[in-house]
């Protein structure tokens, strides 16, 4: 599905952002990859990474750097395809509200 089609279906507006994040594998608890949150809404995040093998419907934890104890549980909704001009971008749905990590 084109990113433009997703943009029209959003439940809330996204706010531009430039915050480093670490993605955590939900099964092993190990870091999966790092990148930058590019924009944010209460329902989703657009993320960019230089290298990561993520797939739609994959569930991950997200640690937002610079915000002590900030942890989100997210699901991959879309992954930009190579050659699309947006390669490296990933769209996440937030599955859990913003919470402090233990």
C-alpha positions as CSV (number, residue, x, y, z in Angstrom):
1,X,0.0,0.0,0.0
2,X,1.5,3.4,-0.9
3,X,2.5,5.6,2.0
4,X,0.2,8.3,0.6
5,X,-2.8,6.0,1.0
6,X,-1.8,5.3,4.6
7,X,-1.5,9.1,5.3
8,X,-5.1,9.7,4.4
9,X,-6.3,7.0,6.8
10,X,-4.6,8.3,9.9
11,X,-6.7,8.7,13.1
12,X,-4.5,11.6,14.2
13,X,-1.9,14.0,12.9
14,X,1.7,13.2,13.2
15,X,4.2,15.6,14.7
16,X,7.7,15.8,13.1
17,X,10.4,14.3,15.3
18,X,14.1,13.4,15.2
19,X,14.7,11.1,18.2
20,X,17.0,8.1,18.3
21,X,15.3,4.8,19.2
22,X,16.4,1.2,19.8
23,X,14.1,-1.6,18.6
24,X,14.0,-4.7,20.9
25,X,13.1,-8.2,19.7
26,X,9.9,-9.1,21.6
27,X,10.9,-12.8,21.9
28,X,14.5,-12.5,23.0
29,X,14.6,-9.1,24.6
30,X,17.8,-8.3,22.6
31,X,18.3,-5.1,20.5
32,X,17.1,-5.7,16.9
33,X,18.4,-2.4,15.4
34,X,18.7,1.3,16.0
35,X,17.3,4.3,14.0
36,X,15.5,7.6,14.3
37,X,11.8,8.3,15.0
38,X,10.9,10.7,12.2
39,X,7.3,11.6,13.2
40,X,4.9,10.6,16.0
41,X,1.2,10.5,16.8
42,X,-0.7,8.8,19.7
43,X,-1.3,5.9,17.3
44,X,1.9,5.5,15.3
45,X,5.5,6.3,14.5
46,X,7.5,6.6,11.3
47,X,11.0,5.3,11.8
48,X,14.1,5.3,9.7
49,X,17.1,3.0,9.9
50,X,20.1,2.4,7.6
51,X,19.9,-1.4,8.1
52,X,17.1,-3.5,9.5
53,X,15.2,-6.6,8.5
54,X,11.7,-5.8,9.7
55,X,8.5,-7.4,8.3
56,X,4.9,-6.3,8.4
57,X,3.0,-7.6,11.5
58,X,6.2,-8.1,13.5
59,X,5.9,-6.9,17.1
60,X,8.8,-5.1,18.8
61,X,9.6,-3.1,21.8
62,X,10.8,0.5,21.2
63,X,13.1,2.4,23.6
64,X,13.0,6.1,22.9
65,X,16.5,7.5,23.7
66,X,16.7,10.8,25.6
67,X,13.5,10.0,27.5
68,X,14.5,8.0,30.5
69,X,12.4,4.9,30.9
70,X,10.3,5.5,27.8
71,X,9.2,2.2,26.3
72,X,6.5,1.4,23.7
73,X,5.2,-1.9,22.3
74,X,4.7,-1.6,18.5
75,X,3.7,-3.5,15.4
76,X,5.3,-3.0,12.0
77,X,2.5,-1.9,9.6
78,X,4.6,-1.1,6.5
79,X,8.2,-1.3,5.3
80,X,9.3,0.9,2.4
81,X,10.6,-1.1,-0.6
82,X,14.1,-0.7,-2.0
83,X,14.2,1.8,-4.8
84,X,11.1,3.6,-3.5
85,X,12.9,6.8,-2.4
86,X,11.8,6.0,1.1
87,X,13.9,2.9,1.6
88,X,14.8,2.4,5.2
89,X,11.5,3.9,6.5
90,X,9.1,1.8,8.6
91,X,5.6,2.6,9.8
92,X,4.7,1.4,13.3
93,X,1.4,1.1,15.1
94,X,1.7,1.8,18.8
95,X,0.1,-1.1,20.7
96,X,0.7,0.1,24.2
97,X,0.5,3.5,25.7
98,X,3.7,5.4,26.6
99,X,5.1,3.9,29.8
100,X,8.2,3.9,31.9
101,X,10.4,0.8,31.5
102,X,11.1,-1.1,34.7
